[in-house]
Amino acid sequence: MPDKDGHPQQDEMELGKVLSALSDPMRWQVIAELVTQPDGSERTCRSFNLPVAKSTLTHHFRVLRESGLIHMDGEHGNRRGVTLRRDDLEARFPGLLDLLAAEVNAGSR
């Protein structure tokens, strides 16, 4: 059962939901930036500079959170911290993050 903030447990993460979340160019941009940063890097939603309204930004991060790709934690003033769930993703879908990083490095998108 997802936690109170909507993060699925590792064993609840579904490949279909992860791939669906990654199919949107804005969400792909978020993950592409996170996957190339050091483990544990934390960003705020606004730091990704997505050219969308706040409500749309909220939607994109909800999809990423509910798929299990990111963890959003505590408030930083009026902002939330965003981290890539590297350990959970690697345990659940071994090699997926390496494939994503290779895509980013190849500039395929």
HUBEL-V121365 format. One record per residue. N is the residue number from 1. RES is the residue in one small letter. PHI is phi in whole degrees, -180 to 180 (NA if undefined). Layout:
n->(N,N)
res->(RES,RES)
phi->(PHI,PHI)
This chain:
n->(1,2,3,4,5,6,7,8,9,10,11,12,13,14,15,16,17,18,19,20,21,22,23,24,25,26,27,28,29,30,31,32,33,34,35,36,37,38,39,40,41,42,43,44,45,46,47,48,49,50,51,52,53,54,55,56,57,58,59,60,61,62,63,64,65,66,67,68,69,70,71,72,73,74,75,76,77,78,79,80,81,82,83,84,85,86,87,88,89,90,91,92,93,94,95,96,97,98,99,100,101,102,103,104,105,106,107,108,109)
res->(m,p,d,k,d,g,h,p,q,q,d,e,m,e,l,g,k,v,l,s,a,l,s,d,p,m,r,w,q,v,i,a,e,l,v,t,q,p,d,g,s,e,r,t,c,r,s,f,n,l,p,v,a,k,s,t,l,t,h,h,f,r,v,l,r,e,s,g,l,i,h,m,d,g,e,h,g,n,r,r,g,v,t,l,r,r,d,d,l,e,a,r,f,p,g,l,l,d,l,l,a,a,e,v,n,a,g,s,r)
phi->(NA,-58,-73,-62,-97,91,-81,-71,-69,-53,-74,-96,-69,-114,-59,-59,-69,-64,-66,-63,-61,-77,-74,-87,-58,-68,-69,-60,-59,-61,-68,-60,-70,-70,-68,-93,-96,-58,-54,88,-59,-119,-129,-102,-57,-67,-68,-83,52,-76,-82,-137,-68,-57,-65,-71,-60,-59,-61,-60,-72,-65,-61,-63,-66,-70,-80,100,-71,-126,-118,-112,-119,-15,-71,-117,72,-104,-120,-116,-80,-122,-131,-77,-85,-56,-61,-66,-66,-67,-69,-81,-130,-54,90,-61,-65,-64,-65,-64,-64,-63,-61,-62,-66,-81,66,-71,-116)
